[in-house]
Amino acid sequence: MDADETKVRIAENQSRFREANERIEATADSMHLVGPVPFVCECPEPSCTELVRMLLEDYEAVRAHERRFFVVPGHEEPSVANGAGVVVGQSESGNYLLVDKVGIAGEAAADRYRDLAE
């Protein structure tokens, strides 16, 4: 597998977690939940089961960027090491990092996000 294929695969894996989190958000919103909601870490590791608790408005702020994902600290490494993402921030509590997909991985993530929105 070449470097571009690896970057696209990373973005695809993270996008699957984002899709699951969209369903979590819809459910939490319909139930009018108050306080932090448990979302699935959006790292590229398909078997990750770590949870990230955040307020719905914080989740929506992340989703305002089609190339942005949140991950448990330490889980950003595969994206960064492969040149598929860059860390752009951290939550105030330190429980998650924000990673933007770049290059071909960013394009793949943005395409998946637009498909999800349709």
DODOGU-771294 format. One record per residue: x, y, z of N, C-alpha, C, O in turn; residue in one letter. Coordinates in pm, 1 decimal. Layout:
// DODOGU-771294
+----------+----------+----------+----------+----------+----------+----------+----------+----------+----------+----------+----------+---+
|      n_X |      n_Y |      n_Z |     ca_X |     ca_Y |     ca_Z |      c_X |      c_Y |      c_Z |      o_X |      o_Y |      o_Z | r |
+----------+----------+----------+----------+----------+----------+----------+----------+----------+----------+----------+----------+---+
|        X |        Y |        Z |        X |        Y |        Z |        X |        Y |        Z |        X |        Y |        Z | A |
...
+----------+----------+----------+----------+----------+----------+----------+----------+----------+----------+----------+----------+---+
This chain:
// DODOGU-771294
+----------+----------+----------+----------+----------+----------+----------+----------+----------+----------+----------+----------+---+
|      n_X |      n_Y |      n_Z |     ca_X |     ca_Y |     ca_Z |      c_X |      c_Y |      c_Z |      o_X |      o_Y |      o_Z | r |
+----------+----------+----------+----------+----------+----------+----------+----------+----------+----------+----------+----------+---+
|     85.9 |   -117.6 |      0.0 |      0.0 |      0.0 |      0.0 |     90.3 |    123.6 |      0.0 |    183.0 |    133.4 |     80.4 | M |
|     62.5 |    218.2 |    -91.0 |    147.2 |    337.0 |    -95.1 |    100.4 |    439.1 |      8.9 |     -1.9 |    420.8 |     74.9 | D |
|    178.3 |    547.0 |     21.3 |    151.5 |    647.1 |    124.6 |     14.5 |    712.2 |    108.4 |    -55.1 |    735.1 |    207.4 | A |
|    -25.2 |    742.2 |    -16.1 |   -156.4 |    804.4 |    -37.1 |   -269.6 |    710.5 |      2.2 |   -368.5 |    753.8 |     61.2 | D |
|   -256.0 |    583.2 |    -29.8 |   -359.4 |    485.7 |      8.2 |   -370.1 |    476.6 |    160.1 |   -480.1 |    465.0 |    214.0 | E |
|   -257.4 |    481.6 |    228.7 |   -257.7 |    478.2 |    375.9 |   -330.9 |    599.8 |    430.9 |   -411.8 |    587.3 |    522.9 | T |
|   -303.3 |    716.1 |    375.9 |   -368.5 |    838.9 |    422.7 |   -519.5 |    834.6 |    399.6 |   -597.0 |    876.2 |    485.7 | K |
|   -560.6 |    784.8 |    284.8 |   -704.1 |    773.5 |    256.2 |   -768.6 |    673.1 |    350.9 |   -878.0 |    697.8 |    401.5 | V |
|   -702.7 |    560.8 |    375.4 |   -756.7 |    460.8 |    467.8 |   -773.4 |    519.6 |    608.6 |   -873.6 |    493.6 |    675.3 | R |
|   -675.9 |    598.1 |    652.9 |   -685.7 |    663.9 |    783.9 |   -809.6 |    753.7 |    787.3 |   -887.0 |    749.1 |    883.0 | I |
|   -828.4 |    834.4 |    684.2 |   -944.9 |    924.4 |    679.3 |  -1075.2 |    845.5 |    674.6 |  -1172.8 |    883.6 |    739.2 | A |
|  -1077.7 |    736.5 |    599.5 |  -1198.6 |    652.9 |    590.9 |  -1232.4 |    592.6 |    726.8 |  -1348.2 |    593.9 |    768.5 | E |
|  -1131.6 |    539.7 |    795.9 |  -1156.1 |    480.4 |    928.3 |  -1210.1 |    584.9 |   1024.7 |  -1305.1 |    558.7 |   1098.5 | N |
|  -1150.0 |    703.0 |   1024.1 |  -1196.5 |    807.1 |   1115.1 |  -1336.8 |    853.3 |   1078.2 |  -1416.6 |    886.5 |   1165.8 | Q |
|  -1366.5 |    855.5 |    950.3 |  -1499.1 |    897.0 |    906.6 |  -1607.0 |    800.0 |    954.0 |  -1719.5 |    841.7 |    981.7 | S |
|  -1574.3 |    671.7 |    963.7 |  -1672.3 |    574.3 |   1015.0 |  -1709.6 |    606.3 |   1159.3 |  -1826.5 |    598.1 |   1196.9 | R |
|  -1609.4 |    643.0 |   1240.4 |  -1638.9 |    681.1 |   1378.2 |  -1721.9 |    808.9 |   1380.4 |  -1812.3 |    822.9 |   1462.8 | F |
|  -1691.8 |    901.3 |   1291.0 |  -1769.4 |   1025.9 |   1285.0 |  -1914.9 |    994.4 |   1253.3 |  -2005.1 |   1054.7 |   1311.4 | R |
|  -1938.9 |    901.0 |   1162.0 |  -2075.8 |    863.0 |   1127.1 |  -2148.9 |    805.2 |   1248.4 |  -2266.1 |    835.6 |   1270.4 | E |
|  -2080.9 |    722.9 |   1326.4 |  -2141.3 |    668.2 |   1448.4 |  -2172.4 |    780.7 |   1545.8 |  -2277.7 |    781.0 |   1609.6 | A |
|  -2081.0 |    876.2 |   1557.0 |  -2102.3 |    987.7 |   1648.7 |  -2216.9 |   1078.2 |   1604.5 |  -2283.6 |   1138.7 |   1688.4 | N |
|  -2239.9 |   1088.0 |   1475.6 |  -2354.2 |   1165.1 |   1428.1 |  -2484.3 |   1101.3 |   1478.2 |  -2578.4 |   1171.5 |   1515.4 | E |
|  -2488.6 |    968.7 |   1478.6 |  -2607.9 |    898.9 |   1529.7 |  -2620.7 |    920.0 |   1681.2 |  -2731.3 |    937.8 |   1732.2 | R |
|  -2508.4 |    918.1 |   1752.3 |  -2511.0 |    942.7 |   1897.2 |  -2563.4 |   1083.6 |   1922.9 |  -2647.5 |   1103.8 |   2010.5 | I |
|  -2513.9 |   1181.1 |   1846.8 |  -2558.4 |   1318.8 |   1865.8 |  -2708.4 |   1331.9 |   1841.0 |  -2778.7 |   1396.9 |   1918.3 | E |
|  -2757.0 |   1271.0 |   1734.8 |  -2900.3 |   1279.7 |   1702.8 |  -2984.5 |   1220.4 |   1815.5 |  -3087.8 |   1276.1 |   1852.7 | A |
|  -2940.4 |   1108.6 |   1868.9 |  -3013.4 |   1045.0 |   1978.1 |  -3009.9 |   1131.7 |   2103.2 |  -3113.0 |   1152.4 |   2167.1 | T |
|  -2891.6 |   1182.8 |   2138.9 |  -2877.9 |   1267.2 |   2257.9 |  -2963.2 |   1393.0 |   2243.5 |  -3027.4 |   1436.4 |   2339.1 | A |
|  -2963.5 |   1451.0 |   2123.7 |  -3041.6 |   1571.6 |   2099.6 |  -3190.9 |   1542.6 |   2111.6 |  -3264.3 |   1621.0 |   2171.8 | D |
|  -3236.4 |   1431.2 |   2055.1 |  -3379.0 |   1398.2 |   2061.4 |  -3424.4 |   1366.1 |   2203.6 |  -3541.9 |   1381.4 |   2236.8 | S |
|  -3331.1 |   1321.7 |   2286.8 |  -3363.1 |   1289.8 |   2426.4 |  -3342.6 |   1410.6 |   2517.7 |  -3366.8 |   1403.2 |   2638.1 | M |
|  -3297.4 |   1522.8 |   2458.7 |  -3273.7 |   1646.5 |   2532.9 |  -3177.3 |   1624.9 |   2650.0 |  -3198.8 |   1675.7 |   2760.1 | H |
|  -3070.8 |   1548.5 |   2623.9 |  -2972.2 |   1522.8 |   2728.0 |  -2899.3 |   1650.4 |   2766.2 |  -2870.3 |   1735.1 |   2681.8 | L |
|  -2870.6 |   1662.4 |   2894.6 |  -2797.3 |   1777.1 |   2947.3 |  -2664.8 |   1725.4 |   3001.4 |  -2660.0 |   1619.8 |   3064.6 | V |
|  -2558.7 |   1798.7 |   2977.0 |  -2427.0 |   1759.0 |   3026.4 |  -2349.0 |   1684.0 |   2920.6 |  -2395.6 |   1666.4 |   2808.0 | G |
|  -2229.6 |   1639.9 |   2957.7 |  -2143.3 |   1570.4 |   2861.5 |  -2204.7 |   1440.0 |   2811.0 |  -2264.2 |   1363.5 |   2886.9 | P |
|  -2188.5 |   1417.2 |   2681.7 |  -2238.5 |   1297.8 |   2614.3 |  -2117.4 |   1212.2 |   2576.4 |  -2016.6 |   1266.5 |   2531.1 | V |
|  -2124.7 |   1079.7 |   2593.9 |  -2012.7 |    994.7 |   2552.9 |  -2012.7 |    969.6 |   2401.9 |  -2106.4 |    912.0 |   2346.7 | P |
|  -1905.9 |   1014.1 |   2337.3 |  -1886.1 |    990.7 |   2195.0 |  -1768.5 |    894.9 |   2177.8 |  -1685.8 |    879.6 |   2267.7 | F |
|  -1762.2 |    831.1 |   2061.9 |  -1655.5 |    736.8 |   2031.5 |  -1534.3 |    814.4 |   1979.0 |  -1548.4 |    902.1 |   1893.7 | V |
|  -1415.6 |    781.7 |   2030.3 |  -1291.6 |    840.9 |   1981.0 |  -1286.5 |    823.6 |   1829.4 |  -1316.3 |    715.7 |   1778.3 | C |
|  -1249.3 |    928.4 |   1758.1 |  -1247.5 |    926.3 |   1612.6 |  -1107.0 |    903.2 |   1555.9 |  -1069.6 |    961.3 |   1453.9 | E |
|  -1031.2 |    818.5 |   1622.8 |   -895.9 |    788.0 |   1574.9 |   -902.2 |    688.4 |   1458.8 |  -1008.6 |    632.6 |   1431.7 | C |
|   -790.3 |    665.4 |   1390.2 |   -793.1 |    574.4 |   1275.5 |   -789.9 |    425.6 |   1310.5 |   -797.0 |    341.7 |   1220.7 | P |
|   -779.3 |    391.6 |   1437.7 |   -772.2 |    250.8 |   1477.7 |   -913.6 |    191.2 |   1478.2 |   -994.9 |    227.3 |   1563.2 | E |
|   -943.9 |    100.0 |   1384.0 |  -1080.8 |     47.0 |   1372.0 |  -1133.9 |    -20.9 |   1498.1 |  -1255.3 |    -25.4 |   1518.0 | P |
|  -1047.4 |    -73.3 |   1582.6 |  -1093.3 |   -145.2 |   1701.4 |  -1099.0 |    -57.2 |   1827.0 |  -1125.4 |   -108.1 |   1935.9 | S |
|  -1074.9 |     73.0 |   1813.8 |  -1075.6 |    162.6 |   1930.0 |  -1214.8 |    166.6 |   1992.8 |  -1315.8 |    175.1 |   1923.0 | C |
|  -1217.8 |    160.5 |   2124.9 |  -1344.8 |    168.6 |   2198.0 |  -1341.2 |    278.4 |   2305.6 |  -1427.0 |    282.6 |   2393.8 | T |
|  -1242.0 |    366.0 |   2297.4 |  -1230.6 |    475.8 |   2394.7 |  -1346.5 |    573.0 |   2376.1 |  -1392.3 |    596.0 |   2264.2 | E |
|  -1392.5 |    628.7 |   2485.2 |  -1500.3 |    726.7 |   2480.9 |  -1447.2 |    865.2 |   2515.6 |  -1355.7 |    879.9 |   2596.6 | L |
|  -1505.7 |    964.7 |   2453.6 |  -1474.0 |   1104.6 |   2480.1 |  -1604.3 |   1172.0 |   2520.1 |  -1700.3 |   1173.1 |   2443.1 | V |
|  -1607.9 |   1227.3 |   2638.8 |  -1728.6 |   1296.0 |   2684.8 |  -1716.5 |   1443.9 |   2651.5 |  -1616.9 |   1509.0 |   2682.9 | R |
|  -1822.2 |   1495.6 |   2586.1 |  -1824.7 |   1638.3 |   2553.3 |  -1968.3 |   1687.3 |   2543.7 |  -2061.4 |   1610.4 |   2520.1 | M |
|  -1982.8 |   1815.3 |   2562.5 |  -2113.9 |   1877.5 |   2548.5 |  -2153.9 |   1877.7 |   2401.6 |  -2068.5 |   1881.1 |   2313.0 | L |
|  -2284.7 |   1874.0 |   2376.5 |  -2332.6 |   1874.0 |   2238.5 |  -2284.4 |   1996.5 |   2161.5 |  -2253.0 |   1986.4 |   2042.9 | L |
|  -2278.0 |   2112.7 |   2228.0 |  -2232.5 |   2232.4 |   2155.7 |  -2083.9 |   2222.0 |   2119.2 |  -2041.9 |   2276.2 |   2017.0 | E |
|  -2004.5 |   2153.2 |   2201.2 |  -1863.4 |   2132.0 |   2166.4 |  -1852.9 |   2034.7 |   2049.2 |  -1769.5 |   2052.4 |   1960.4 | D |
|  -1937.0 |   1933.1 |   2049.6 |  -1938.7 |   1837.8 |   1938.8 |  -1974.4 |   1911.0 |   1809.1 |  -1910.1 |   1890.9 |   1706.1 | Y |
|  -2075.8 |   1994.8 |   1814.9 |  -2118.4 |   2068.1 |   1696.1 |  -2009.0 |   2163.0 |   1646.6 |  -1996.1 |   2185.4 |   1526.2 | E |
|  -1930.2 |   2218.8 |   1739.2 |  -1819.0 |   2305.8 |   1699.5 |  -1713.1 |   2225.7 |   1622.8 |  -1654.9 |   2276.3 |   1526.9 | A |
|  -1688.2 |   2102.8 |   1663.8 |  -1594.7 |   2016.9 |   1590.6 |  -1650.8 |   1987.7 |   1452.8 |  -1578.5 |   1996.0 |   1353.4 | V |
|  -1779.4 |   1953.4 |   1445.4 |  -1841.9 |   1916.6 |   1318.6 |  -1852.6 |   2033.6 |   1221.5 |  -1879.6 |   2012.3 |   1103.3 | R |
|  -1832.2 |   2156.2 |   1268.4 |  -1835.9 |   2271.5 |   1178.9 |  -1720.5 |   2268.7 |   1078.7 |  -1719.6 |   2345.8 |    982.8 | A |
|  -1623.7 |   2180.4 |   1100.7 |  -1506.7 |   2166.1 |   1013.7 |  -1508.6 |   2025.9 |    953.6 |  -1490.9 |   1927.3 |   1025.2 | H |
|  -1529.7 |   2016.7 |    824.4 |  -1547.3 |   1886.0 |    759.7 |  -1423.4 |   1797.5 |    763.5 |  -1434.4 |   1676.8 |    742.0 | E |
|  -1307.4 |   1853.2 |    789.9 |  -1183.6 |   1774.6 |    795.9 |  -1135.7 |   1750.4 |    938.9 |  -1027.0 |   1696.2 |    958.7 | R |
|  -1214.1 |   1789.2 |   1037.6 |  -1171.2 |   1783.2 |   1178.4 |  -1229.7 |   1662.5 |   1250.3 |  -1345.6 |   1626.0 |   1230.7 | R |
|  -1146.2 |   1601.5 |   1334.2 |  -1183.7 |   1487.0 |   1416.0 |  -1133.2 |   1509.5 |   1557.9 |  -1038.9 |   1585.9 |   1578.9 | F |
|  -1195.2 |   1443.7 |   1655.3 |  -1145.0 |   1449.1 |   1792.8 |  -1097.5 |   1309.9 |   1832.3 |  -1157.8 |   1208.8 |   1796.1 | F |
|   -988.0 |   1307.4 |   1907.3 |   -928.4 |   1179.9 |   1947.8 |   -879.5 |   1188.7 |   2091.5 |   -847.2 |   1296.6 |   2141.3 | V |
|   -874.6 |   1073.8 |   2156.9 |   -815.0 |   1063.9 |   2290.1 |   -666.3 |   1096.5 |   2274.9 |   -604.3 |   1052.6 |   2178.0 | V |
|   -607.5 |   1172.2 |   2367.7 |   -464.2 |   1201.4 |   2356.9 |   -382.3 |   1072.7 |   2338.9 |   -401.9 |    974.0 |   2409.8 | P |
|   -291.9 |   1076.9 |   2243.8 |   -210.6 |    961.0 |   2208.5 |   -261.8 |    892.4 |   2083.1 |   -185.4 |    827.6 |   2011.5 | G |
|   -390.9 |    906.6 |   2056.6 |   -450.7 |    841.2 |   1940.0 |   -432.8 |    922.4 |   1811.2 |   -473.8 |    878.4 |   1703.8 | H |
|   -372.4 |   1039.0 |   1821.9 |   -345.2 |   1120.9 |   1704.2 |   -222.9 |   1071.8 |   1627.3 |   -204.1 |   1106.0 |   1510.5 | E |
|   -140.6 |    991.9 |   1693.3 |    -11.1 |    953.3 |   1638.2 |    -16.9 |    889.9 |   1498.9 |     61.0 |    930.7 |   1412.8 | E |
|   -104.4 |    792.7 |   1471.9 |   -105.2 |    735.2 |   1336.7 |   -132.2 |    838.4 |   1227.1 |    -70.2 |    833.5 |   1120.9 | P |
|   -222.8 |    930.1 |   1251.8 |   -253.0 |   1033.2 |   1152.1 |   -134.2 |   1126.0 |   1130.8 |    -95.9 |   1154.9 |   1017.5 | S |
|    -77.1 |   1171.7 |   1240.0 |     34.4 |   1265.8 |   1232.4 |    157.3 |   1198.6 |   1171.5 |    222.5 |   1256.0 |   1084.3 | V |
|    189.0 |   1078.1 |   1216.6 |    308.0 |   1007.2 |   1169.3 |    301.5 |    975.2 |   1020.8 |    404.8 |    970.3 |    953.9 | A |
|    182.0 |    953.7 |    968.9 |    165.3 |    921.2 |    826.8 |    140.6 |   1044.1 |    739.4 |    121.6 |   1031.0 |    618.5 | N |
|    140.8 |   1162.7 |    799.3 |    118.3 |   1284.1 |    722.1 |    -26.4 |   1303.3 |    680.1 |    -55.0 |   1378.9 |    587.3 | G |
|   -117.6 |   1234.8 |    748.1 |   -259.6 |   1244.6 |    714.1 |   -331.2 |   1350.0 |    796.9 |   -442.8 |   1389.3 |    762.9 | A |
|   -269.3 |   1396.9 |    905.3 |   -335.9 |   1492.7 |    991.3 |   -238.8 |   1574.2 |   1074.0 |   -122.2 |   1538.4 |   1090.1 | G |
|   -289.6 |   1684.5 |   1125.8 |   -212.7 |   1771.0 |   1214.7 |   -299.7 |   1805.2 |   1334.9 |   -420.3 |   1825.3 |   1321.4 | V |
|   -238.1 |   1811.6 |   1452.0 |   -309.7 |   1850.2 |   1572.9 |   -329.9 |   2001.5 |   1568.2 |   -234.9 |   2077.5 |   1549.7 | V |
|   -455.9 |   2044.0 |   1585.3 |   -488.0 |   2186.7 |   1578.1 |   -543.0 |   2241.7 |   1709.4 |   -570.3 |   2361.3 |   1719.6 | V |
|   -559.5 |   2156.1 |   1809.5 |   -611.5 |   2204.4 |   1936.2 |   -634.7 |   2093.0 |   2035.5 |   -615.5 |   1974.8 |   2007.1 | G |
|   -676.9 |   2135.7 |   2153.6 |   -705.3 |   2042.4 |   2262.7 |   -821.0 |   2098.9 |   2342.4 |   -835.7 |   2220.5 |   2354.3 | Q |
|   -903.1 |   2010.5 |   2396.9 |  -1015.0 |   2056.2 |   2479.0 |   -961.2 |   2122.1 |   2605.7 |   -849.2 |   2094.5 |   2648.8 | S |
|  -1041.9 |   2208.9 |   2664.1 |  -1001.1 |   2275.4 |   2788.4 |   -968.8 |   2175.0 |   2897.4 |   -877.1 |   2196.1 |   2976.7 | E |
|  -1044.4 |   2065.1 |   2901.7 |  -1023.4 |   1963.5 |   3004.8 |   -904.9 |   1872.3 |   2972.9 |   -856.1 |   1800.5 |   3060.2 | S |
|   -858.8 |   1875.4 |   2848.1 |   -747.9 |   1789.7 |   2807.3 |   -788.3 |   1647.7 |   2773.6 |   -701.8 |   1562.8 |   2752.0 | G |
|   -919.6 |   1619.5 |   2768.6 |   -962.8 |   1481.3 |   2744.0 |   -966.3 |   1444.6 |   2596.3 |   -984.8 |   1327.5 |   2563.0 | N |
|   -948.9 |   1542.6 |   2506.0 |   -939.4 |   1508.6 |   2364.2 |   -858.1 |   1613.5 |   2288.9 |   -847.4 |   1729.1 |   2329.8 | Y |
|   -801.5 |   1568.4 |   2177.3 |   -728.6 |   1655.2 |   2085.5 |   -810.6 |   1672.0 |   1958.8 |   -893.0 |   1586.7 |   1925.7 | L |
|   -788.5 |   1780.6 |   1888.7 |   -851.6 |   1805.5 |   1759.8 |   -747.0 |   1783.7 |   1651.4 |   -637.6 |   1840.0 |   1656.3 | L |
|   -782.2 |   1701.7 |   1554.2 |   -690.8 |   1669.2 |   1444.7 |   -759.9 |   1701.3 |   1312.9 |   -870.2 |   1653.8 |   1285.7 | V |
|   -693.3 |   1782.7 |   1231.6 |   -744.4 |   1812.7 |   1098.3 |   -674.4 |   1723.8 |    997.6 |   -551.9 |   1711.4 |    999.0 | D |
|   -751.7 |   1662.3 |    910.7 |   -695.7 |   1583.8 |    800.8 |   -640.0 |   1682.3 |    698.0 |   -697.6 |   1788.8 |    675.8 | K |
|   -528.1 |   1646.3 |    635.8 |   -462.7 |   1731.9 |    537.3 |   -437.3 |   1653.7 |    409.1 |   -438.8 |   1530.6 |    407.9 | V |
|   -414.1 |   1727.6 |    301.7 |   -381.8 |   1664.6 |    174.0 |   -491.4 |   1571.1 |    126.6 |   -610.3 |   1600.1 |    139.8 | G |
|   -449.3 |   1458.7 |     71.3 |   -544.3 |   1361.3 |     16.6 |   -636.4 |   1304.8 |    124.9 |   -751.9 |   1272.5 |     97.1 | I |
|   -585.8 |   1292.7 |    248.7 |   -669.8 |   1245.7 |    360.0 |   -778.4 |   1349.0 |    390.9 |   -892.2 |   1313.3 |    421.4 | A |
|   -742.0 |   1477.0 |    382.7 |   -840.1 |   1583.0 |    404.7 |   -948.4 |   1582.3 |    298.8 |  -1066.1 |   1602.8 |    328.5 | G |
|   -908.0 |   1558.5 |    174.8 |  -1004.9 |   1551.2 |     65.9 |  -1101.3 |   1433.5 |     87.3 |  -1222.3 |   1447.4 |     69.0 | E |
|  -1046.5 |   1317.9 |    126.3 |  -1130.4 |   1199.8 |    150.3 |  -1227.4 |   1223.8 |    265.3 |  -1344.8 |   1187.6 |    256.9 | A |
|  -1178.0 |   1285.2 |    373.1 |  -1264.3 |   1313.7 |    488.5 |  -1374.3 |   1412.5 |    450.9 |  -1489.6 |   1395.5 |    490.4 | A |
|  -1338.7 |   1514.7 |    375.4 |  -1438.5 |   1614.5 |    334.7 |  -1543.7 |   1552.5 |    243.9 |  -1662.5 |   1582.1 |    257.0 | A |
|  -1500.8 |   1466.4 |    152.1 |  -1596.6 |   1397.4 |     63.7 |  -1693.1 |   1312.5 |    143.8 |  -1813.7 |   1316.2 |    119.5 | D |
|  -1640.5 |   1234.1 |    241.3 |  -1726.8 |   1149.6 |    324.5 |  -1824.1 |   1233.0 |    405.6 |  -1940.1 |   1195.5 |    422.4 | R |
|  -1776.5 |   1346.6 |    456.1 |  -1860.2 |   1433.4 |    537.9 |  -1975.4 |   1490.4 |    454.1 |  -2089.5 |   1495.9 |    499.9 | Y |
|  -1944.6 |   1532.3 |    332.1 |  -2049.2 |   1586.0 |    245.1 |  -2151.1 |   1477.1 |    210.9 |  -2271.1 |   1503.9 |    205.4 | R |
|  -2103.8 |   1354.9 |    188.1 |  -2194.9 |   1242.9 |    161.9 |  -2286.8 |   1219.3 |    281.3 |  -2405.8 |   1192.8 |    264.1 | D |
|  -2232.3 |   1228.9 |    401.0 |  -2308.3 |   1208.3 |    524.3 |  -2416.6 |   1315.4 |    539.4 |  -2527.4 |   1286.7 |    584.9 | L |
|  -2384.2 |   1436.4 |    501.7 |  -2476.2 |   1549.0 |    517.3 |  -2593.6 |   1542.1 |    418.4 |  -2698.0 |   1603.1 |    441.8 | A |
|  -2576.7 |   1468.9 |    309.6 |  -2682.8 |   1461.9 |    208.4 |  -2793.9 |   1369.0 |    246.8 |  -2889.9 |   1353.1 |    171.4 | E |
+----------+----------+----------+----------+----------+----------+----------+----------+----------+----------+----------+----------+---+
